[in-house]
Amino acid sequence: MTRRGLLGAFAATAVAAAPTYSKAAGFLRGGGDIRTVKMHNARTGESMETVYWIEGDYLRDALAEINFFFRDWRRNEVKSIDNRTVDIIAATHRLVDAREPFLLLSGYRSPATNAMLRRRSSGVAKYSLHLEGRAADLRLSSRSVSQVSRAAASCGAGGVGRYSGSNFTHVDCGDVRSWGR
């Protein structure tokens, strides 16, 4: 069996067998009784590993830590990160079965930062969900963009962008859609 086939079989089994909790976002499959997020911020050098959800309840202090971690580092502005985005990230990490933390390339972006990035690159959306705290750009050195994006898409919960040339995956809690290669 190929690695791709094995990952697909694992993701399908994990998604089908995982419980759904009434107080949690209904789309999350594979989150478990305790949800954690394990990340390293490529821009600030900070690392975070925190339990943010236990038995159907989000932990306020952990969410505040996540909000700060995802801040616009250029302007040091903090915005609340949508819990659904954090859930997608946690489920994706669990589905790819990685021990290493996700590398966060971009979380929240202030309007000023997004405008500056748009001037530099045609690939930055004018009305990016990063502006609303609903998106993240992630990388895992031990997994391909394809593996991460397939795992994120299997959550059936938002947008998944594959940026193989830049070696990252975009995830958000917007409409279900996918793009890139």
C-alpha positions, 0 to 999 in steps of 0.5 A, spaced: 500 500 500 502 506 498 503 512 503 497 516 500 493 510 500 495 509 507 493 516 509 487 516 506 485 509 509 487 512 516 483 519 515 477 515 513 477 510 519 479 516 524 473 520 521 468 515 521 470 512 528 470 519 531 465 521 536 461 528 535 459 532 541 453 536 542 457 542 545 462 542 540 462 544 532 458 539 529 463 538 523 469 536 527 471 529 526 477 526 530 477 531 535 476 527 541 475 528 549 480 533 549 483 538 544 490 540 543 493 545 539 501 544 538 504 550 534 510 554 533 510 561 530 515 562 524 515 569 525 515 570 532 519 564 534 514 562 540 511 555 541 505 553 544 502 547 546 495 547 550 489 544 551 483 548 549 477 544 549 475 539 554 469 534 554 465 539 550 467 546 553 472 551 550 477 553 555 477 561 556 484 562 558 487 557 553 483 561 547 486 567 550 493 564 549 491 562 542 489 569 540 495 572 542 499 567 539 495 568 532 496 575 533 498 580 527 506 580 529 507 586 524 502 590 528 502 586 535 494 586 534 490 581 537 483 578 535 479 573 537 480 567 533 474 563 531 474 556 535 472 553 528 478 554 525 482 552 531 478 545 531 480 544 524 487 545 525 487 540 531 483 535 527 488 536 521 494 535 526 491 529 529 489 526 522 496 526 519 498 523 526 504 528 526 508 529 533 511 535 531 508 542 531 504 546 526 508 551 523 504 557 523 506 562 517 500 567 518 494 567 523 490 574 524 492 579 519 490 587 520 487 591 515 494 594 514 498 588 514 493 585 509 493 591 504 501 591 504 501 584 503 496 585 497 501 590 494 507 585 494 503 579 492 497 577 487 495 571 491 493 575 497 485 576 497 482 583 499 477 580 503 481 575 506 478 571 512 485 572 516 482 579 517 476 576 521 481 571 525 478 565 521 484 563 517 491 560 518 497 558 513 500 552 516 506 547 514 509 541 517 516 539 515 514 531 516 508 531 511 507 534 504 502 540 503 498 534 499 497 530 506 495 536 510 490 539 505 487 532 504 486 531 512 484 538 513 479 537 507 476 531 510 474 535 516 468 538 511 468 544 515 471 550 511 476 552 506 483 548 504 488 552 499 494 548 497 500 552 496 505 547 494 510 552 491 510 555 497 510 549 502 504 551 506 496 549 507 491 554 508 485 552 512 479 557 514 472 556 517 469 559 511 465 556 506 467 549 504 471 549 498 478 548 496 483 550 491 491 550 489 495 544 487 
